[in-house]
Amino acid sequence: MPGYKIISKINNGVFTTHGLLVSLEGIDGCGKTTQVALLQARLEQNQIPFIAVREPGGTAVGEGIRQVLLQSSYSLTAEAELLLYMAARAELSRQVIIPALLKGRLVLCDRFTDSTLAYQGYGAGMDLQWIKQLNRKATAGRLPDLTFLLNLSAEAAAARRGNPPDRMEKKDLRYHRRVQRGYLEIARYEPERVAVLDAAIDAEALGDEIWHRLCKHLEKESQ
């Protein structure tokens, strides 16, 4: 894959990349949406070519699947829920993410593969190895290069969430505690990829920390 020159305002640098896949993760209510918006603004200001996507969603099929998955009146088996997420991910990966990476773009994902491990794996108790295999199939093996995990207690996150809750948000605190612990387990196994950040701090300060870490990663990639 050819390198793509990124002319950026960061330290007047010119970075070479083969495409960078960055994901933001965390339990519902951790402030992810705010941080995605702040990071997009920073990328635009610094003239870094990127696209931003969300999961589930990002394609016509994915957005339709999103409506099914988050509809609070629906009752889904754990297996159906898992496979719907994977279907949306397969569409997004092949139609949007992989083509953007091949062009050397930075792809910013509001949730990606770790969400399924945390929610359907650790949260719902489904087989982690099966989920990992499905993730690799759905993404053609293209997993995140860098992940920011916004760490917040289930209780604090619940207090932040708006009303009415969607189908996932309606699950009890015990479920969300398992999801949070699952995220931390993922980070423990992959410390080089997953940066655990305190989501309880001021949003602007958290945004600065995310930006600082991303800049360091870009500079490292360009060396």
C-alpha positions as a Python dict, from the first residue, in 0.01 Angstrom:
ca = {
    (1, 'M'): (0, 0, 0),
    (2, 'P'): (154, 336, -97),
    (3, 'G'): (222, 589, 173),
    (4, 'Y'): (17, 906, 176),
    (5, 'K'): (179, 1239, 260),
    (6, 'I'): (-12, 1437, 520),
    (7, 'I'): (87, 1803, 529),
    (8, 'S'): (-10, 1916, 875),
    (9, 'K'): (18, 2219, 1101),
    (10, 'I'): (138, 1995, 1384),
    (11, 'N'): (496, 2105, 1443),
    (12, 'N'): (500, 2207, 1074),
    (13, 'G'): (529, 1836, 1005),
    (14, 'V'): (479, 1626, 695),
    (15, 'F'): (370, 1280, 801),
    (16, 'T'): (363, 964, 592),
    (17, 'T'): (92, 713, 673),
    (18, 'H'): (-67, 405, 523),
    (19, 'G'): (-398, 495, 680),
    (20, 'L'): (-470, 505, 1051),
    (21, 'L'): (-774, 353, 1219),
    (22, 'V'): (-858, 528, 1547),
    (23, 'S'): (-1150, 426, 1768),
    (24, 'L'): (-1313, 583, 2072),
    (25, 'E'): (-1473, 343, 2318),
    (26, 'G'): (-1652, 343, 2651),
    (27, 'I'): (-1983, 264, 2817),
    (28, 'D'): (-2294, 461, 2727),
    (29, 'G'): (-2276, 802, 2892),
    (30, 'C'): (-1896, 825, 2907),
    (31, 'G'): (-1883, 1136, 2685),
    (32, 'K'): (-1773, 968, 2366),
    (33, 'T'): (-1992, 1175, 2134),
    (34, 'T'): (-1849, 1498, 2275),
    (35, 'Q'): (-1492, 1377, 2233),
    (36, 'V'): (-1549, 1259, 1876),
    (37, 'A'): (-1678, 1607, 1788),
    (38, 'L'): (-1382, 1778, 1959),
    (39, 'L'): (-1133, 1551, 1782),
    (40, 'Q'): (-1296, 1608, 1444),
    (41, 'A'): (-1262, 1983, 1492),
    (42, 'R'): (-893, 1945, 1579),
    (43, 'L'): (-827, 1727, 1275),
    (44, 'E'): (-995, 1983, 1048),
    (45, 'Q'): (-800, 2272, 1203),
    (46, 'N'): (-473, 2087, 1145),
    (47, 'Q'): (-560, 1986, 788),
    (48, 'I'): (-536, 1613, 850),
    (49, 'P'): (-740, 1415, 594),
    (50, 'F'): (-993, 1200, 779),
    (51, 'I'): (-1338, 1052, 779),
    (52, 'A'): (-1557, 994, 1085),
    (53, 'V'): (-1794, 700, 1119),
    (54, 'R'): (-2013, 552, 1388),
    (55, 'E'): (-2113, 201, 1484),
    (56, 'P'): (-2355, 62, 1416),
    (57, 'G'): (-2417, 280, 1112),
    (58, 'G'): (-2218, 463, 848),
    (59, 'T'): (-2390, 295, 551),
    (60, 'A'): (-2753, 271, 442),
    (61, 'V'): (-2770, -89, 564),
    (62, 'G'): (-2581, -8, 883),
    (63, 'E'): (-2815, 276, 974),
    (64, 'G'): (-3113, 46, 922),
    (65, 'I'): (-2955, -215, 1147),
    (66, 'R'): (-2889, 57, 1405),
    (67, 'Q'): (-3260, 133, 1426),
    (68, 'V'): (-3334, -232, 1497),
    (69, 'L'): (-3059, -272, 1755),
    (70, 'L'): (-3141, 42, 1954),
    (71, 'Q'): (-3520, 23, 1933),
    (72, 'S'): (-3626, -3, 2298),
    (73, 'S'): (-3945, -197, 2219),
    (74, 'Y'): (-3758, -485, 2049),
    (75, 'S'): (-3644, -801, 2224),
    (76, 'L'): (-3348, -974, 2060),
    (77, 'T'): (-3166, -1293, 2147),
    (78, 'A'): (-2798, -1246, 2231),
    (79, 'E'): (-2701, -1432, 1913),
    (80, 'A'): (-2922, -1217, 1689),
    (81, 'E'): (-2789, -900, 1851),
    (82, 'L'): (-2428, -1006, 1798),
    (83, 'L'): (-2476, -1102, 1434),
    (84, 'L'): (-2661, -780, 1352),
    (85, 'Y'): (-2368, -578, 1487),
    (86, 'M'): (-2131, -787, 1277),
    (87, 'A'): (-2341, -739, 963),
    (88, 'A'): (-2334, -361, 1008),
    (89, 'R'): (-1959, -375, 1072),
    (90, 'A'): (-1891, -583, 760),
    (91, 'E'): (-2076, -328, 545),
    (92, 'L'): (-1899, -33, 706),
    (93, 'S'): (-1556, -194, 684),
    (94, 'R'): (-1575, -288, 320),
    (95, 'Q'): (-1769, 7, 187),
    (96, 'V'): (-1616, 291, 387),
    (97, 'I'): (-1329, 213, 624),
    (98, 'I'): (-1098, 0, 411),
    (99, 'P'): (-1129, 222, 100),
    (100, 'A'): (-1045, 528, 314),
    (101, 'L'): (-744, 356, 470),
    (102, 'L'): (-620, 254, 124),
    (103, 'K'): (-618, 624, 36),
    (104, 'G'): (-408, 698, 344),
    (105, 'R'): (-687, 865, 538),
    (106, 'L'): (-725, 870, 915),
    (107, 'V'): (-1051, 694, 1002),
    (108, 'L'): (-1214, 800, 1329),
    (109, 'C'): (-1462, 544, 1462),
    (110, 'D'): (-1722, 613, 1729),
    (111, 'R'): (-1714, 251, 1853),
    (112, 'F'): (-1566, -44, 1668),
    (113, 'T'): (-1462, -402, 1742),
    (114, 'D'): (-1396, -355, 2114),
    (115, 'S'): (-1758, -256, 2174),
    (116, 'T'): (-1878, -600, 2074),
    (117, 'L'): (-1624, -771, 2296),
    (118, 'A'): (-1720, -549, 2589),
    (119, 'Y'): (-2099, -551, 2547),
    (120, 'Q'): (-2185, -887, 2394),
    (121, 'G'): (-1879, -1066, 2534),
    (122, 'Y'): (-1810, -944, 2885),
    (123, 'G'): (-2153, -787, 2934),
    (124, 'A'): (-2379, -1059, 2795),
    (125, 'G'): (-2142, -1350, 2857),
    (126, 'M'): (-2100, -1467, 2498),
    (127, 'D'): (-1791, -1655, 2385),
    (128, 'L'): (-1501, -1411, 2351),
    (129, 'Q'): (-1304, -1620, 2103),
    (130, 'W'): (-1604, -1651, 1873),
    (131, 'I'): (-1654, -1274, 1885),
    (132, 'K'): (-1286, -1215, 1803),
    (133, 'Q'): (-1311, -1450, 1505),
    (134, 'L'): (-1626, -1276, 1381),
    (135, 'N'): (-1461, -936, 1424),
    (136, 'R'): (-1169, -1038, 1206),
    (137, 'K'): (-1399, -1177, 939),
    (138, 'A'): (-1624, -870, 943),
    (139, 'T'): (-1333, -625, 916),
    (140, 'A'): (-1117, -832, 679),
    (141, 'G'): (-866, -839, 964),
    (142, 'R'): (-835, -458, 989),
    (143, 'L'): (-857, -384, 1359),
    (144, 'P'): (-789, -45, 1527),
    (145, 'D'): (-436, 94, 1533),
    (146, 'L'): (-513, 319, 1830),
    (147, 'T'): (-806, 318, 2073),
    (148, 'F'): (-904, 574, 2333),
    (149, 'L'): (-1104, 415, 2614),
    (150, 'L'): (-1303, 673, 2810),
    (151, 'N'): (-1319, 512, 3151),
    (152, 'L'): (-1615, 602, 3374),
    (153, 'S'): (-1805, 414, 3643),
    (154, 'A'): (-2139, 263, 3545),
    (155, 'E'): (-2309, 477, 3809),
    (156, 'A'): (-2159, 804, 3682),
    (157, 'A'): (-2237, 712, 3322),
    (158, 'A'): (-2600, 631, 3406),
    (159, 'A'): (-2639, 975, 3565),
    (160, 'R'): (-2519, 1140, 3243),
    (161, 'R'): (-2744, 951, 3004),
    (162, 'G'): (-3048, 1123, 2861),
    (163, 'N'): (-3406, 1004, 2833),
    (164, 'P'): (-3565, 803, 2696),
    (165, 'P'): (-3300, 529, 2709),
    (166, 'D'): (-3240, 308, 2405),
    (167, 'R'): (-3248, -71, 2422),
    (168, 'M'): (-2885, -103, 2536),
    (169, 'E'): (-2908, 181, 2788),
    (170, 'K'): (-3210, 15, 2949),
    (171, 'K'): (-2999, -276, 3072),
    (172, 'D'): (-2933, -278, 3447),
    (173, 'L'): (-2628, -144, 3629),
    (174, 'R'): (-2484, -491, 3680),
    (175, 'Y'): (-2468, -536, 3305),
    (176, 'H'): (-2298, -199, 3251),
    (177, 'R'): (-2049, -274, 3529),
    (178, 'R'): (-1953, -595, 3348),
    (179, 'V'): (-1912, -398, 3025),
    (180, 'Q'): (-1687, -144, 3196),
    (181, 'R'): (-1475, -419, 3352),
    (182, 'G'): (-1458, -585, 3011),
    (183, 'Y'): (-1319, -273, 2851),
    (184, 'L'): (-1050, -255, 3118),
    (185, 'E'): (-963, -620, 3055),
    (186, 'I'): (-922, -547, 2684),
    (187, 'A'): (-691, -256, 2771),
    (188, 'R'): (-492, -475, 3009),
    (189, 'Y'): (-427, -728, 2732),
    (190, 'E'): (-345, -463, 2468),
    (191, 'P'): (-179, -169, 2649),
    (192, 'E'): (13, -59, 2338),
    (193, 'R'): (-308, -2, 2145),
    (194, 'V'): (-563, 98, 2409),
    (195, 'A'): (-512, 421, 2605),
    (196, 'V'): (-729, 433, 2918),
    (197, 'L'): (-836, 790, 2996),
    (198, 'D'): (-1032, 930, 3290),
    (199, 'A'): (-1371, 1033, 3147),
    (200, 'A'): (-1470, 1203, 3474),
    (201, 'I'): (-1244, 1503, 3411),
    (202, 'D'): (-1343, 1822, 3229),
    (203, 'A'): (-1436, 1755, 2864),
    (204, 'E'): (-1190, 2012, 2726),
    (205, 'A'): (-904, 1870, 2933),
    (206, 'L'): (-990, 1521, 2817),
    (207, 'G'): (-999, 1643, 2457),
    (208, 'D'): (-652, 1794, 2499),
    (209, 'E'): (-519, 1462, 2631),
    (210, 'I'): (-667, 1269, 2339),
    (211, 'W'): (-519, 1517, 2091),
    (212, 'H'): (-177, 1506, 2256),
    (213, 'R'): (-169, 1127, 2241),
    (214, 'L'): (-286, 1118, 1880),
    (215, 'C'): (-17, 1368, 1777),
    (216, 'K'): (250, 1153, 1942),
    (217, 'H'): (120, 850, 1756),
    (218, 'L'): (123, 1037, 1422),
    (219, 'E'): (477, 1156, 1480),
    (220, 'K'): (588, 803, 1569),
    (221, 'E'): (421, 662, 1257),
    (222, 'S'): (600, 913, 1035),
    (223, 'Q'): (949, 825, 1156),
}
